[in-house]
Amino acid sequence: MPTRRRSARDRARRELGQNFLVDRSAARGLVDLLDPTPAPVVELGAGRGALTRELVHSGRDITAVELDPRWADVLRGSFPQVRVVRCDMLDFRFPAAEHVVIGNLPFGITTAVTRRLLAERSWSQAVLLVQWDVARKRAGGGSQLNAQWAPWYEFRLHGRVPRALVPPGARGRRRRPGGAAPTAPAAAVPRRQRYQRFVEAVFTGRGRGLAEVVRAVTGCRVRGLPALPRDLPVEDWPRLYVETR
Ligand SMILES: C[S@@+](CC[C@H](N)C(=O)[O-])C[C@H]1O[C@@H](n2cnc3c(N)ncnc32)[C@H](O)[C@@H]1O
């Protein structure tokens, strides 16, 4: 391949996080994490089709989103039964009907894609391969983002994909069945934006410790709180919100 063409591809590889899965069993393992429902699937960043190939075997209705025109064309040629949409996954219009999501995400936009997905309402499960540290952070709770979405979503860490088979983390994310959180039903947190503003105010508020910040933000004295916001288990945030209304 001429040097100029090769370097253009190298640049695309870097800029678009094109770390393709090379191991078929790793790809199959990710696809197997999807609920065995016949729901249509949206694949984010399909690349040269490692996950797409396994999805095709599942017999689902598949939409593959890919920004790189070269790989979008390859996907169209290899999988005529798949709807290939060439666009930025951050701009993709998700279907209104219930569906599931899968993707080996480009490293650079993992958090942006996560936020985009969290704001969407029609998917029921997302299986995402991300960096190990990101996966651990999401599944471990303790972040503002986790607490803000705890009444509606549950993050689960499923395991690790060995580095040799490409990027090093895997996680699945699942909407809580029926939208209920274990400590406070979602119905008790009716206004998502208000709840999320409350979590942000507590995470960013001033004070010596969580109890003091909660008092400053809400005027309520709450006993038995841990030292810092990150120490409060995600499932306790909705209860704290309800108790301090
Ligand atoms: C980590 S690779 C995964 C490819 C394939 N699914 C696999 O597992 O081998 C990420 C893919 O997302 C594509 N991509 C990167 N940024 C994108 C964006 N903003 N919108 C859509 N696709 C994007 C890249 O071109 C690449 O094909």
The ligand as an SDF file (V2000), in Angstrom:
LIG
                    3D

 27 29  0  0  0  0  0  0  0  0999 V2000
  -13.1910   -0.2380   18.7320 C   0  0  0  0  0  0  0  0  0  0  0  0
  -13.6880   -0.2460   17.0380 S   0  0  0  0  0  0  0  0  0  0  0  0
  -14.8400   -1.6020   17.0660 C   0  0  0  0  0  0  0  0  0  0  0  0
  -15.0530   -2.2230   15.7180 C   0  0  0  0  0  0  0  0  0  0  0  0
  -15.8020   -3.5570   15.7370 C   0  0  0  0  0  0  0  0  0  0  0  0
  -17.1090   -3.4330   16.3230 N   0  0  0  0  0  0  0  0  0  0  0  0
  -14.9960   -4.6010   16.4890 C   0  0  0  0  0  0  0  0  0  0  0  0
  -15.3660   -4.9070   17.6280 O   0  0  0  0  0  0  0  0  0  0  0  0
  -14.0100   -5.0890   15.9470 O   0  0  0  0  0  0  0  0  0  0  0  0
  -14.7220    1.1960   17.0230 C   0  0  0  0  0  0  0  0  0  0  0  0
  -15.4030    1.4750   15.7120 C   0  0  0  0  0  0  0  0  0  0  0  0
  -16.1830    2.6570   15.8360 O   0  0  0  0  0  0  0  0  0  0  0  0
  -15.9930    3.4780   14.7020 C   0  0  0  0  0  0  0  0  0  0  0  0
  -16.2090    4.8550   15.1510 N   0  0  0  0  0  0  0  0  0  0  0  0
  -15.3410    5.6640   15.7950 C   0  0  0  0  0  0  0  0  0  0  0  0
  -15.9250    6.8220   16.1170 N   0  0  0  0  0  0  0  0  0  0  0  0
  -17.2030    6.7320   15.6630 C   0  0  0  0  0  0  0  0  0  0  0  0
  -18.3090    7.6110   15.7160 C   0  0  0  0  0  0  0  0  0  0  0  0
  -18.2260    8.8050   16.2800 N   0  0  0  0  0  0  0  0  0  0  0  0
  -19.4800    7.2020   15.1780 N   0  0  0  0  0  0  0  0  0  0  0  0
  -19.5850    5.9780   14.5830 C   0  0  0  0  0  0  0  0  0  0  0  0
  -18.5610    5.1010   14.5090 N   0  0  0  0  0  0  0  0  0  0  0  0
  -17.3870    5.4750   15.0520 C   0  0  0  0  0  0  0  0  0  0  0  0
  -14.5860    3.2100   14.2540 C   0  0  0  0  0  0  0  0  0  0  0  0
  -14.3970    3.5370   12.8940 O   0  0  0  0  0  0  0  0  0  0  0  0
  -14.4730    1.7150   14.5580 C   0  0  0  0  0  0  0  0  0  0  0  0
  -14.8830    0.9710   13.4500 O   0  0  0  0  0  0  0  0  0  0  0  0
  1  2  1  0
  2  3  1  0
  2 10  1  0
  3  4  1  0
  4  5  1  0
  5  6  1  0
  5  7  1  0
  7  8  2  0
  7  9  1  0
 10 11  1  0
 11 12  1  0
 11 26  1  0
 12 13  1  0
 13 14  1  0
 13 24  1  0
 14 15  1  0
 14 23  1  0
 15 16  2  0
 16 17  1  0
 17 18  1  0
 17 23  2  0
 18 19  1  0
 18 20  2  0
 20 21  1  0
 21 22  2  0
 22 23  1  0
 24 25  1  0
 24 26  1  0
 26 27  1  0
M  CHG  2   2   1   9  -1
M  END
$$$$
